[in-house]
Amino acid sequence: MKRFATSDCHGGYRALVQCMERCGFDKENDQLIFIGDVVDGWPETKECIELLLSVKNLTYLLGNHDQWALEYYSGNMSGDEASLDLWLSQGGAATIQSYGVQNPMPKEHLLLLQQAQLFYETDDKILFVHAGFQSSKPLEENDAYTLLWSREFITEMYGQYMQKKLPEIKEFKAVYLGHTPTISFNKTLTKPLEMGNVILLDTGAAFTGSLSITDIDSKEVWQSDRVMTLYPDHEGRNGMSWEMMKNNLLLP
């Protein structure tokens, strides 16, 4: 069984299909570790989740956008207009449109998010977590905000990397993260960023970048086309992708 990891496709089904085809992923035998945020942005969240559910050995981690979608479709966002407006403006509108404005999320799709893990550690000490963690405390004692939302860990790791001090999280063989696009640090960083034993796998699929998938044993990486080029008639997250292209932002 080969082990692959990907992250943050944000409704980009066509990119997810390209990545799985290009790496030769075997849905019956290989493991796919998805590090969160299948929803919000591009128009095919429903199709993305349907594809993930067809993977026999799927390990799904919760992302911050997944948490938003889960709150909405579980009815926990009802009456909270501020949270609803924020989610809709950050790609949630595309998720709703993917399922149909008046339609609920199918039970099996909702269950995927409800049962998603906050972090995942392999037997050979490889850690996967959406946003980051506080290494000074046990993983189990990190709260959901730190694991799903906070950029403190990755900002610290990138700072060390830029100072030529390669980060090393000694408790783990490797640490894989999503959440923070590599291109947000530098628009030329279009591939997963390896900083010591910390690997940032989000290569900006939600914006102007590609989706990336990696074999966590061989470290080989495959990428989709730029996701925005796969959806030329869609605005992406609130029109941000095409606006960035027009202003030459987050493009190499």
C-alpha positions in Angstrom: 0.0 0.0 0.0 1.3 3.4 -1.0 0.6 6.4 1.3 -0.3 9.7 -0.2 -1.2 13.1 1.3 -3.0 16.1 -0.1 -4.7 19.1 1.3 -6.9 22.2 0.7 -8.6 21.4 -2.6 -11.4 23.8 -1.7 -14.0 22.4 -4.0 -11.5 21.9 -6.9 -12.7 18.5 -8.0 -11.0 18.7 -11.4 -7.7 19.4 -9.7 -8.2 16.5 -7.2 -8.9 14.1 -10.1 -5.8 15.3 -11.9 -3.6 14.7 -8.9 -4.9 11.3 -8.3 -4.5 10.3 -11.9 -1.0 11.8 -12.2 0.3 9.9 -9.1 -1.4 6.7 -10.2 -3.5 6.5 -7.0 -5.2 3.1 -6.5 -8.5 3.8 -4.7 -8.7 0.1 -3.6 -5.3 -0.3 -2.2 -3.5 3.0 -1.5 -4.0 5.3 1.5 -5.0 8.9 1.1 -4.5 11.3 4.0 -6.5 14.5 3.3 -5.3 17.3 5.6 -8.5 19.2 5.6 -10.6 21.8 3.7 -12.3 19.9 0.9 -15.0 22.6 0.9 -15.3 26.3 0.0 -14.1 28.2 -3.0 -14.3 26.3 -6.3 -17.8 25.0 -7.4 -17.5 21.2 -6.9 -17.4 20.5 -3.2 -20.1 17.8 -3.6 -18.1 16.0 -6.2 -14.9 16.3 -4.2 -16.4 14.6 -1.2 -18.1 12.0 -3.4 -14.6 11.1 -4.8 -13.0 11.0 -1.4 -15.7 8.6 -0.1 -14.8 6.2 -2.9 -11.3 5.8 -1.5 -11.2 2.7 0.6 -8.3 3.7 2.8 -9.2 7.4 3.5 -7.9 9.3 6.5 -9.7 12.6 6.7 -8.6 15.5 8.9 -10.8 18.5 9.7 -9.9 21.9 8.3 -11.1 25.3 9.5 -13.4 25.6 6.4 -14.7 22.1 7.0 -15.6 23.3 10.5 -17.5 26.2 9.1 -19.4 24.0 6.7 -20.1 21.5 9.5 -21.5 24.3 11.7 -23.7 25.5 8.8 -25.1 22.1 7.8 -25.6 21.0 11.4 -27.7 24.1 12.0 -25.3 25.6 14.5 -24.8 28.8 12.5 -28.5 29.6 12.5 -29.0 33.1 13.9 -25.3 34.1 13.8 -25.4 36.4 10.8 -21.8 37.6 11.3 -20.4 34.1 11.2 -22.6 33.2 8.2 -21.6 36.3 6.3 -17.9 35.7 6.9 -18.2 32.0 5.8 -20.2 32.9 2.7 -17.6 35.5 1.7 -14.7 33.0 2.2 -16.0 30.4 -0.2 -19.0 29.1 1.7 -21.4 30.4 -1.0 -19.8 28.0 -3.5 -20.3 25.1 -1.1 -24.0 25.9 -0.8 -24.4 26.2 -4.5 -22.6 22.9 -5.0 -25.3 21.1 -3.1 -28.2 23.4 -4.1 -29.3 26.4 -2.0 -32.3 24.6 -0.5 -30.7 21.2 -0.1 -29.0 19.7 3.0 -25.6 18.1 2.8 -26.1 14.3 2.2 -25.8 12.3 5.4 -22.6 10.5 4.3 -20.9 13.8 3.4 -21.8 15.3 6.7 -20.6 12.2 8.5 -17.2 12.5 6.8 -16.8 16.0 8.4 -18.3 14.9 11.7 -15.9 12.0 12.1 -12.9 13.9 10.8 -9.8 13.8 13.0 -8.1 16.9 14.4 -4.7 15.3 13.8 -3.3 11.9 12.6 -0.1 10.2 13.6 1.2 7.2 11.7 2.9 4.2 13.4 6.2 5.4 12.1 5.8 8.9 13.7 4.6 11.0 10.8 2.2 13.7 12.0 -0.6 15.3 9.9 -2.5 18.4 11.2 -4.3 21.1 9.3 -2.9 24.3 10.7 -0.3 23.6 13.4 0.1 22.8 17.0 1.9 23.9 20.2 4.9 21.5 20.4 5.4 22.4 24.1 2.3 20.4 25.1 0.9 16.9 24.1 -1.1 16.9 20.9 -4.2 15.9 22.9 -4.0 19.1 24.9 -3.9 21.4 21.9 -7.3 23.0 21.3 -9.3 23.1 18.1 -8.4 26.7 17.3 -4.6 25.9 17.4 -5.0 22.7 15.3 -7.4 24.2 12.7 -6.9 27.9 12.6 -3.7 29.3 14.1 -0.8 30.3 11.9 1.6 30.7 14.9 3.4 27.4 14.3 3.9 27.7 10.6 5.0 31.3 10.9 7.6 30.3 13.4 8.8 27.4 11.2 9.1 29.6 8.2 11.0 32.3 10.2 13.5 29.6 11.2 13.7 28.4 7.6 14.5 31.9 6.3 17.2 32.3 8.9 18.8 29.1 7.6 17.8 27.3 10.8 16.0 24.2 9.5 13.2 23.3 11.9 13.3 20.0 13.6 10.3 18.7 15.5 12.1 15.9 17.4 9.1 13.9 18.4 8.2 13.1 14.8 9.9 11.8 11.7 7.9 14.4 9.6 5.1 16.9 10.1 2.7 17.7 7.3 0.5 20.8 7.3 -2.1 22.5 5.1 -4.0 25.7 5.8 -1.4 28.3 4.9 -0.6 28.5 1.2 3.1 28.4 0.3 2.5 31.3 -2.1 1.4 33.5 0.8 5.0 33.5 2.0 6.5 34.0 -1.5 4.7 33.9 -4.8 7.5 31.7 -6.3 6.9 28.9 -3.8 4.6 27.0 -6.0 5.5 23.5 -4.7 5.2 22.0 -1.2 7.7 23.7 1.1 10.0 21.4 3.0 11.5 23.1 6.1 13.6 20.6 8.0 11.1 17.9 8.9 8.1 20.2 8.5 6.3 20.1 5.1 3.7 22.6 4.1 1.5 20.9 1.5 -1.0 23.7 0.7 0.3 25.2 -2.6 -2.5 27.7 -3.0 -5.2 25.7 -4.9 -7.8 28.0 -3.4 -6.2 31.0 -5.0 -3.8 31.1 -8.0 -1.8 27.9 -7.3 -2.1 24.2 -8.0 -3.2 21.3 -5.9 -0.4 19.1 -4.7 -0.2 15.4 -3.7 2.8 13.6 -2.3 3.9 10.1 -1.7 5.0 10.4 1.9 7.5 7.6 1.6 9.2 8.4 -1.6 8.6 12.2 -1.2 7.7 12.5 -4.9 5.2 15.3 -5.6 2.6 15.6 -8.4 0.5 18.7 -9.1 -2.6 19.7 -10.9 -2.8 22.5 -13.4 -3.5 25.8 -11.8 -6.9 25.3 -10.4 -8.2 28.7 -11.6 -7.5 27.6 -15.1 -9.6 24.5 -14.6 -12.6 26.7 -13.7 -12.3 29.7 -16.1 -16.0 30.6 -15.7 -15.9 30.6 -11.9 -14.6 33.3 -9.5 -13.2 31.1 -6.9 -13.1 32.4 -3.4 -15.1 35.6 -3.8 -13.4 36.4 -7.1 -10.0 36.5 -5.3 -8.1 34.3 -7.7 -8.8 36.3 -10.9 -8.4 39.6 -9.0 -5.0 38.4 -7.9 -4.0 37.4 -11.4 -5.1 40.8 -12.7 -3.0 42.6 -10.1 -0.1 40.1 -10.5 -0.4 39.0 -6.9 0.5 35.5 -5.7 1.7 34.6 -9.2 5.3 33.6 -10.0 
